Amino acid sequence: MKNPANWFTLYVRDLARAKAFYEAVFQIALEDLPVEGTDARYCKFPSDHDAPGCSGMLCHDPQQTFTPGNTVLLYFGCDDCAIEAARAAQHGGKVLTGKTSLGSNYGFDAVIEDSEGNRIGLYSAQ
């Protein structure tokens, strides 16, 4: 069975600020995605369609209403979730739950709030 998670969209109020936050925390480059016929603007996370896992995008849509923090909790894979949590705090986010063991066989997680008020999870094997 393939991984059921294959995409995510994080709706944001300030696309430039959110893009800078995710690029700084995860040390990646997001790609601007121009979409004709809509006022929405998008930035896509890196992805490899031939690899397992999922990717997604940030979206600023003036027609969309949402409440930050009241969304699905998405988990981002990390080498060490404490490092990304610290970067989040340095770039306008908050650490809600620091690195926590999930038991001897299940790795670690942390929960942060991004620059837009969204809660996201961080997961690492060590």
C-alpha positions as CSV (number, residue, x, y, z in Angstrom):
1,M,0.0,0.0,0.0
2,K,1.3,3.5,-0.9
3,N,1.6,6.1,1.7
4,P,-1.9,7.7,1.9
5,A,-0.6,11.2,2.5
6,N,0.3,12.6,-0.8
7,W,-0.2,16.4,-0.7
8,F,-1.0,19.3,1.6
9,T,-1.9,22.9,1.3
10,L,-1.2,25.4,4.0
11,Y,-3.3,28.5,3.7
12,V,-1.4,31.6,4.8
13,R,-2.1,35.3,5.2
14,D,1.3,36.6,4.1
15,L,2.8,34.4,1.3
16,A,6.2,36.1,1.3
17,R,6.6,35.8,5.1
18,A,5.5,32.2,5.1
19,K,7.8,31.3,2.2
20,A,10.7,32.9,3.9
21,F,9.8,31.0,7.1
22,Y,9.7,27.5,5.5
23,E,12.8,28.1,3.4
24,A,14.8,29.2,6.5
25,V,13.5,26.5,8.8
26,F,13.9,23.6,6.4
27,Q,16.8,25.0,4.3
28,I,14.9,24.4,1.0
29,A,13.7,26.6,-1.9
30,L,10.0,26.9,-2.6
31,E,8.9,27.4,-6.2
32,D,6.4,30.2,-7.0
33,L,3.5,28.7,-9.0
34,P,1.7,31.2,-11.2
35,V,-1.9,30.2,-11.7
36,E,-4.0,32.1,-14.3
37,G,-7.6,33.0,-13.6
38,T,-7.4,33.3,-9.9
39,D,-6.4,35.8,-7.2
40,A,-4.7,33.0,-5.3
41,R,-0.9,32.8,-5.2
42,Y,1.0,29.6,-4.5
43,C,4.5,28.4,-3.5
44,K,5.3,24.7,-4.0
45,F,7.5,22.6,-1.7
46,P,10.2,20.5,-3.5
47,S,9.0,17.1,-4.6
48,D,10.1,14.1,-6.5
49,H,7.0,12.3,-8.0
50,D,8.9,9.1,-8.3
51,A,9.9,9.0,-4.6
52,P,7.6,7.9,-1.7
53,G,6.1,10.5,0.6
54,C,4.2,13.7,-0.2
55,S,4.7,17.3,-0.9
56,G,2.5,20.3,-1.0
57,M,2.2,24.1,-1.2
58,L,1.6,27.3,0.6
59,C,-1.5,29.2,-0.7
60,H,-2.6,32.8,-0.2
61,D,-6.2,33.1,-1.4
62,P,-8.1,36.2,-0.5
63,Q,-11.4,34.3,-1.1
64,Q,-10.4,31.6,1.5
65,T,-11.2,32.1,5.2
66,F,-9.5,30.1,7.8
67,T,-8.5,30.2,11.5
68,P,-4.8,29.7,12.1
69,G,-4.0,26.8,14.4
70,N,-7.3,25.1,13.6
71,T,-6.0,22.9,10.8
72,V,-4.8,19.3,10.2
73,L,-1.5,18.7,11.9
74,L,1.0,17.9,9.2
75,Y,4.3,16.2,10.1
76,F,7.5,17.1,8.3
77,G,10.4,14.6,8.4
78,C,13.7,15.9,9.8
79,D,17.1,14.5,10.7
80,D,16.7,15.9,14.2
81,C,13.4,17.7,15.0
82,A,15.1,19.8,17.8
83,I,17.2,21.6,15.1
84,E,14.2,22.5,13.0
85,A,12.2,23.5,16.1
86,A,15.1,25.9,17.1
87,R,15.1,27.4,13.6
88,A,11.4,27.9,13.8
89,A,11.8,29.9,16.9
90,Q,14.6,32.0,15.3
91,H,12.4,32.8,12.2
92,G,9.1,34.0,13.7
93,G,7.6,30.7,14.8
94,K,7.0,29.2,18.3
95,V,8.0,25.9,19.8
96,L,4.7,24.5,21.3
97,T,6.1,21.1,22.3
98,G,9.9,20.5,22.3
99,K,11.5,17.3,21.1
100,T,9.7,14.4,22.7
101,S,10.4,10.6,22.6
102,L,7.7,8.5,21.1
103,G,9.2,5.4,22.6
104,S,12.3,3.4,21.9
105,N,11.2,2.2,18.5
106,Y,9.2,5.2,17.2
107,G,11.5,8.2,17.1
108,F,10.8,11.7,18.2
109,D,8.5,14.6,17.5
110,A,8.0,18.3,18.2
111,V,5.2,20.6,17.5
112,I,5.7,24.2,16.3
113,E,3.6,27.2,15.3
114,D,4.7,28.6,11.9
115,S,4.9,32.3,11.0
116,E,1.2,32.3,10.1
117,G,-0.1,30.6,13.2
118,N,-0.4,27.1,11.8
119,R,0.5,24.2,14.0
120,I,2.8,21.7,12.3
121,G,4.6,18.6,13.6
122,L,8.2,17.7,13.1
123,Y,9.3,14.0,13.1
124,S,12.8,12.5,13.3
125,A,14.1,9.0,13.9
126,Q,16.7,10.3,16.3
